[in-house]
Amino acid sequence: MASCAAGVHVITTDGTAGRYGITMTAVTSITDEPPTVMLCINKEASIIPILTANRDLCINTLSDGQQDIAEHFAGITNLSPEERFAYHIWHRGHSGQLEVEGALAHLHGSIIEQHEIGTHYVFYVRLNEIKVADRHTPALLYFRRQFKSLA
């Protein structure tokens, strides 16, 4: 799968179980009506118990100038999970979930179903708020284990 280029997203969740974020490429649209996406996350990821308890999340689609954000939330840097939020500007959507400033899109939703398959959980997320940036900034991609620009 390293030979398949993919968009880079930071998934954030904030609620009674706490605040957490993770960098992901395994984000896929399932259907337009109702707007639903799928997330595939390793069962060992620290976000799993927080995400399953909070149920609400925001998918932040990163631009090519946001590689530092991707690296922070991927755990590449030495920042703690809480410190990662201190290095960037955040806003909240109508659902209260965190949006990273400058992202190409903010997709807010709630987990409606999940399955376990092999080493991963598959989460189905019904979107209830979609914000897309008006600018034409290139997307950040992940290809052959490196971040790349779509430009």
CORHUMO-V443606 format. One record per residue. N is the residue number from 0. RES is the residue in one small letter. D_LAST is the distance of its C-alpha to the last C-alpha in whole Angstrom. Layout:
# CORHUMO-V443606
n | res | d_last
N | RES | D_LAST
N | RES | D_LAST
This chain:
# CORHUMO-V443606
n | res | d_last
0 | m | 22
1 | a | 20
2 | s | 18
3 | c | 17
4 | a | 13
5 | a | 14
6 | g | 13
7 | v | 14
8 | h | 17
9 | v | 20
10 | i | 23
11 | t | 26
12 | t | 30
13 | d | 32
14 | g | 36
15 | t | 39
16 | a | 38
17 | g | 36
18 | r | 32
19 | y | 30
20 | g | 26
21 | i | 24
22 | t | 21
23 | m | 20
24 | t | 18
25 | a | 21
26 | v | 21
27 | t | 22
28 | s | 23
29 | i | 26
30 | t | 28
31 | d | 27
32 | e | 31
33 | p | 31
34 | p | 28
35 | t | 28
36 | v | 25
37 | m | 26
38 | l | 26
39 | c | 27
40 | i | 28
41 | n | 30
42 | k | 34
43 | e | 34
44 | a | 31
45 | s | 33
46 | i | 31
47 | i | 33
48 | p | 37
49 | i | 35
50 | l | 33
51 | t | 36
52 | a | 38
53 | n | 36
54 | r | 34
55 | d | 32
56 | l | 28
57 | c | 25
58 | i | 22
59 | n | 19
60 | t | 16
61 | l | 13
62 | s | 10
63 | d | 8
64 | g | 11
65 | q | 14
66 | q | 14
67 | d | 17
68 | i | 18
69 | a | 17
70 | e | 19
71 | h | 22
72 | f | 23
73 | a | 22
74 | g | 25
75 | i | 24
76 | t | 25
77 | n | 29
78 | l | 29
79 | s | 31
80 | p | 30
81 | e | 32
82 | e | 30
83 | r | 27
84 | f | 27
85 | a | 28
86 | y | 25
87 | h | 23
88 | i | 24
89 | w | 25
90 | h | 27
91 | r | 29
92 | g | 28
93 | h | 32
94 | s | 32
95 | g | 32
96 | q | 29
97 | l | 27
98 | e | 23
99 | v | 21
100 | e | 20
101 | g | 17
102 | a | 16
103 | l | 14
104 | a | 17
105 | h | 21
106 | l | 23
107 | h | 26
108 | g | 29
109 | s | 32
110 | i | 33
111 | i | 35
112 | e | 36
113 | q | 35
114 | h | 36
115 | e | 36
116 | i | 35
117 | g | 35
118 | t | 34
119 | h | 32
120 | y | 32
121 | v | 31
122 | f | 30
123 | y | 30
124 | v | 29
125 | r | 30
126 | l | 28
127 | n | 30
128 | e | 27
129 | i | 24
130 | k | 22
131 | v | 18
132 | a | 17
133 | d | 17
134 | r | 14
135 | h | 10
136 | t | 8
137 | p | 5
138 | a | 8
139 | l | 9
140 | l | 10
141 | y | 13
142 | f | 14
143 | r | 17
144 | r | 18
145 | q | 15
146 | f | 12
147 | k | 9
148 | s | 5
149 | l | 4
150 | a | 0
